[in-house]
Amino acid sequence: MSTTAGAERGRFRSWLLEGLSDMGRHQHQQPGGEGQQVAHKGQRWWRVMCLTGVDYFSTLGYQPGIAALAAGLLSPIATVVLVIVTLAGALPVYRRVAEESPHGAGSVAMLERLLSFWKGKLFVLALLGFAATDFLITITLSAADASTHLVENPHFTSALGGHQMIITLGLIALLGAVFLKGFLEAVGVAVVLVGIYLALNVVVVVDALWHVLTAAHLVTDWTHGLTAERGNVFVMIGVSLLIFPKLALGMSGFETGVAVMPHVQGDEDDTEERPTGRIRDTKKLLTTAALIMSVFLITTSFVTTVLIPKQDFEAGGPANGRALAYLAHENLGSGFGTVYDFSTIAILWFAGASAMAGLLNLMPRYLPRYGMAPHWARAVRPMVLVFTLVAFLVTWIFDASVDKQGGAYATGVLVLMSSAAIAVTIAARKAQQRRWTVCFGVIAVVFLYTTVVNVLERPDGVKIGACFIAGIMLVSFLSRLARAFELRVTGVHLDPMAERFVRDIATRQVRFVANEPGLRDAAEYRDKLQQIRMDNDIPPEDDLVLVEVTVPDASEFESALTVQGTVLHGKYRVLSLESASVPNALAALLLHVRDLTGCKPHIYFEWTEGSPFANFLGFFLFGHGEVAPVTREVLREAEPNRARRPKVHVG
């Protein structure tokens, strides 16, 4: 009985940790990354735009309603301000991001390159928290709006009314089940969904504009009401600028646009180092998507504001979260409205799938390199379960409401846009492009202002972002602590002089002396060798080779090791290494020398003064500390066979 249960648990564990091989099938490795680059021709830019569009264009399902609630009669003018910021601000920023980071890593990678040590890692982890907010709220908000379209449909409202929470949770669970089974992003499916959805929206908008043109009093009533409410045009523009942060959802597709860059075909002579065609076509993708969305945002905000009574936008109203669907049913009949509803549900659900794929692709890009991911996080299925459960929690907290989640979604979008604007400003300054530096700096200020205002008015987003950041950092540091004694050197290379030293001493006994470099004068090396010989009773005729490790950036986790051999002061042979961790570098060198020569090397240390706990913290944070016992522990984990394990001596 117990054997059967154990076998079942074993099979379940194997299935759970297997991951989904198709998730990375079409992804490029970044230059210098691990593994072999996956060669594929990619897709035409307009097809990839549809993959972006399932996230970007699907916001039409709820954006007009959110704009009407935030701005009232001022919604069309406030939307024009949003479009101006989109075309004059967000679009130039992300066109520059496409130039600077053409492998899909986006602005986070740009900022990572500008910052080093722990401050860089912590900054990236914070941005990952807001990125997680953006993608997770995309899943929950899209599912909530999809359920709204289903519940409010006249054919289903009597049967499904009052069950929006259950339907939303069911859609999220279905999304998670698809990823547990196996999910491959299909550009073809995105093209069909986006094509049908945009075509239906064209029909709805054109019909609505016809209703407005044939009923002239509608525009007159709107303008009279707007004038009575806001006064002159300057007041309207000023209020629109203040309302603008609430409409930021209309700019949500740009981060996805650069994330899908590796799928863009580009030119035949493109290389990963110089993907000129891919960059050019991604700029076309971003520009075309922004122009299409701008036209739809302006027209939909106008017709919904003019044709739909204000009270219908309120919570519980028939147009709440589904303004265009409301017009489709009212003006084009129940049959067309139902087709529109199902088209909207499909694209919103697929937007959630795109966001889930973004999460699963984003986290492994950074956390494993930092040593800040548990082993099970490398498998997709456990992460799908984690993200699905978090999405359940977020949906429950916000009561499956589109309106309540708007602030959290906007916060994630705006933080990423602000980081992108800051990144391109710094990049332009480094390139000594003064005009672009000023332009991008102004855009960064606008986005930062918008972010701050959004956070002050709707703090839910920053609270959720802070929770994600805290969770990511806690798990990351616990993971790094648990993996502290791993052999995390990806390769060892000896230069000709170093290899000559090793092969020479391998004819006798391989003895290394660990030395913390100081002045590197003759007295330092003479005293060190004398002390080691005396502490360990090593006769004068035995050869000793000094090993010195310097730590350029202790926050890095994995790196290759290059060993340089030098003769100092005419008599002292020294092997010099650079690594993020002194014990890991020494352990890797010992194992490499053993495998190279067939001899079991010995290494000699002196005890480090001070508190063992303080020394361990020094090792964890700065790569040095109590080196001897940590080196021995790394060797013990890397080589379980004591007979083959290099020897560590401490005097």
RAFEN-V882399 format. One record per residue. RES is the residue in one letter. OMEGA is omega as a letter, one per 30 degrees, with the letter a starting at -180 (none if undefined). NEAR is the number of other ideal C-beta (glycine too) atoms within 10 Angstrom. Layout:
RES:OMEGA:NEAR, RES:OMEGA:NEAR
This chain:
M:a:5, S:l:6, T:l:7, T:l:8, A:l:9, G:l:10, A:l:10, E:l:10, R:l:10, G:l:10, R:l:10, F:l:10, R:l:11, S:l:9, W:a:12, L:a:16, L:a:14, E:a:11, G:a:19, L:a:18, S:a:10, D:a:12, M:a:19, G:a:16, R:a:11, H:a:15, Q:l:17, H:l:21, Q:l:15, Q:l:17, P:a:10, G:l:6, G:a:12, E:l:10, G:l:7, Q:l:7, Q:l:12, V:a:12, A:l:6, H:a:13, K:a:7, G:a:21, Q:l:21, R:a:13, W:a:23, W:l:14, R:l:18, V:l:24, M:l:29, C:l:24, L:l:29, T:a:25, G:l:30, V:l:28, D:a:30, Y:a:27, F:a:23, S:l:29, T:l:25, L:l:22, G:a:30, Y:a:29, Q:a:26, P:l:32, G:l:31, I:l:25, A:l:28, A:l:26, L:a:22, A:a:19, A:a:25, G:a:18, L:a:21, L:a:23, S:a:27, P:a:24, I:l:22, A:l:25, T:l:28, V:l:17, V:l:19, L:a:28, V:l:21, I:l:13, V:l:22, T:a:20, L:a:15, A:a:13, G:a:21, A:a:27, L:l:21, P:a:18, V:a:25, Y:l:27, R:l:20, R:l:24, V:l:27, A:l:24, E:a:15, E:a:21, S:a:25, P:a:24, H:l:19, G:a:21, A:l:21, G:a:28, S:l:27, V:l:22, A:l:18, M:a:20, L:l:20, E:l:19, R:a:14, L:a:13, L:a:13, S:l:13, F:a:13, W:a:13, K:l:10, G:a:18, K:a:24, L:l:15, F:l:16, V:l:22, L:l:19, A:l:18, L:l:21, L:l:23, G:l:22, F:l:26, A:l:27, A:l:24, T:a:27, D:a:30, F:a:26, L:l:26, I:l:30, T:l:28, I:a:28, T:a:30, L:l:34, S:l:34, A:l:28, A:a:30, D:l:29, A:l:30, S:l:28, T:l:27, H:a:24, L:a:22, V:a:20, E:l:23, N:a:20, P:a:12, H:a:13, F:a:15, T:a:13, S:a:7, A:a:8, L:a:16, G:a:10, G:a:8, H:a:13, Q:l:19, M:a:15, I:a:12, I:l:19, T:l:29, L:l:20, G:l:13, L:l:25, I:l:27, A:l:14, L:l:13, L:l:24, G:l:22, A:l:12, V:a:15, F:l:22, L:l:16, K:a:10, G:a:13, F:l:19, L:a:12, E:a:21, A:l:13, V:a:18, G:l:11, V:l:16, A:l:26, V:a:20, V:a:13, L:a:24, V:l:24, G:l:12, I:a:16, Y:l:24, L:l:18, A:l:11, L:l:21, N:l:21, V:l:13, V:a:16, V:a:26, V:l:20, V:l:12, D:l:16, A:l:24, L:l:15, W:l:12, H:l:16, V:a:16, L:a:10, T:l:8, A:a:13, A:a:9, H:a:8, L:l:15, V:l:13, T:l:10, D:a:13, W:a:17, T:l:12, H:l:12, G:l:14, L:l:19, T:l:14, A:a:9, E:a:13, R:a:19, G:a:11, N:a:9, V:a:11, F:l:9, V:l:13, M:a:20, I:l:15, G:l:12, V:l:19, S:l:22, L:l:16, L:a:12, I:a:21, F:a:23, P:a:24, K:a:22, L:a:26, A:l:27, L:a:22, G:l:27, M:a:27, S:a:26, G:a:25, F:l:27, E:l:28, T:a:23, G:l:29, V:l:24, A:a:21, V:a:24, M:a:27, P:l:24, H:a:23, V:a:27, Q:a:17, G:a:21, D:a:12, E:a:7, D:l:9, D:l:19, T:l:11, E:l:15, E:a:7, R:l:11, P:a:23, T:a:14, G:l:17, R:l:25, I:a:19, R:a:17, D:l:25, T:l:30, K:l:18, K:l:14, L:a:27, L:a:27, T:a:17, T:l:14, A:a:23, A:a:22, L:l:14, I:a:16, M:l:23, S:l:19, V:a:13, F:a:21, L:a:24, I:a:16, T:a:20, T:l:25, S:a:28, F:a:22, V:l:26, T:l:26, T:a:25, V:a:20, L:a:21, I:l:22, P:a:10, K:a:14, Q:l:10, D:l:17, F:a:26, E:l:14, A:a:11, G:l:7, G:a:19, P:l:18, A:a:25, N:l:22, G:a:29, R:a:29, A:a:30, L:l:28, A:l:26, Y:l:24, L:l:24, A:l:26, H:a:22, E:a:16, N:a:17, L:l:17, G:a:11, S:a:14, G:l:10, F:a:16, G:l:25, T:l:18, V:l:16, Y:l:26, D:a:27, F:l:16, S:l:21, T:l:27, I:a:22, A:a:18, I:l:25, L:l:28, W:l:23, F:l:25, A:l:30, G:l:28, A:l:22, S:l:25, A:l:25, M:l:26, A:l:20, G:l:22, L:a:25, L:l:20, N:a:17, L:a:21, M:l:22, P:l:18, R:a:19, Y:a:22, L:l:23, P:l:18, R:l:18, Y:a:19, G:a:23, M:l:25, A:l:22, P:a:15, H:a:12, W:l:14, A:l:18, R:l:15, A:a:16, V:a:26, R:l:19, P:l:16, M:l:20, V:l:25, L:l:14, V:a:17, F:l:23, T:l:21, L:l:12, V:l:19, A:l:28, F:a:16, L:a:14, V:l:23, T:l:24, W:a:13, I:a:15, F:l:22, D:l:13, A:a:25, S:l:20, V:a:27, D:a:20, K:a:16, Q:a:28, G:a:28, G:l:24, A:l:27, Y:a:29, A:l:29, T:l:27, G:l:27, V:a:29, L:l:27, V:l:25, L:l:23, M:l:29, S:l:23, S:l:25, A:l:29, A:l:27, I:a:22, A:a:26, V:l:28, T:l:22, I:l:19, A:l:23, A:l:20, R:l:15, K:l:10, A:l:11, Q:l:8, Q:a:14, R:a:10, R:l:8, W:l:17, T:l:18, V:a:13, C:a:19, F:l:25, G:l:17, V:l:14, I:l:23, A:l:22, V:l:14, V:a:19, F:l:27, L:l:17, Y:a:15, T:l:24, T:a:24, V:a:14, V:l:18, N:a:24, V:a:20, L:a:10, E:a:13, R:a:20, P:a:14, D:a:20, G:a:26, V:l:22, K:l:16, I:l:27, G:l:24, A:l:15, C:l:16, F:l:22, I:l:20, A:l:11, G:a:14, I:a:21, M:l:17, L:l:10, V:a:16, S:a:22, F:l:15, L:l:12, S:a:19, R:l:19, L:a:13, A:a:12, R:a:15, A:a:18, F:l:20, E:l:16, L:a:16, R:l:20, V:a:23, T:a:11, G:a:11, V:l:20, H:l:12, L:l:21, D:a:14, P:a:9, M:l:16, A:l:24, E:l:15, R:l:13, F:a:22, V:a:23, R:l:13, D:a:13, I:l:21, A:l:16, T:l:10, R:l:11, Q:a:14, V:a:22, R:l:19, F:l:23, V:l:24, A:a:22, N:l:22, E:a:14, P:l:13, G:l:11, L:a:8, R:l:14, D:a:10, A:a:13, A:l:10, E:a:18, Y:l:24, R:a:13, D:a:10, K:a:20, L:l:18, Q:a:11, Q:a:14, I:l:21, R:a:17, M:a:10, D:a:15, N:l:16, D:l:7, I:a:20, P:a:6, P:a:8, E:l:6, D:a:12, D:l:14, L:l:20, V:a:21, L:l:21, V:a:21, E:l:20, V:l:26, T:a:14, V:l:16, P:a:12, D:a:15, A:a:19, S:l:18, E:a:20, F:a:20, E:l:17, S:l:19, A:a:11, L:l:20, T:a:15, V:l:24, Q:l:16, G:l:18, T:l:15, V:a:11, L:l:15, H:l:13, G:a:6, K:a:9, Y:l:19, R:a:20, V:l:22, L:a:23, S:a:19, L:l:21, E:a:16, S:l:25, A:a:21, S:a:30, V:a:26, P:a:28, N:l:27, A:l:27, L:l:28, A:l:29, A:l:25, L:a:26, L:l:27, L:l:21, H:l:19, V:l:29, R:a:18, D:a:10, L:a:15, T:a:15, G:l:8, C:l:16, K:a:15, P:l:23, H:l:18, I:a:26, Y:a:25, F:l:23, E:l:17, W:l:12, T:l:18, E:l:7, G:a:11, S:l:10, P:l:11, F:l:10, A:l:12, N:l:18, F:l:16, L:l:12, G:l:19, F:a:23, F:a:16, L:a:12, F:l:16, G:l:23, H:a:19, G:l:22, E:a:22, V:a:27, A:a:20, P:l:19, V:l:24, T:l:25, R:a:22, E:l:15, V:l:26, L:a:22, R:l:14, E:a:12, A:a:18, E:a:17, P:a:8, N:a:6, R:a:8, A:a:6, R:a:11, R:l:18, P:a:23, K:l:15, V:a:25, H:l:16, V:a:18, G:none:15
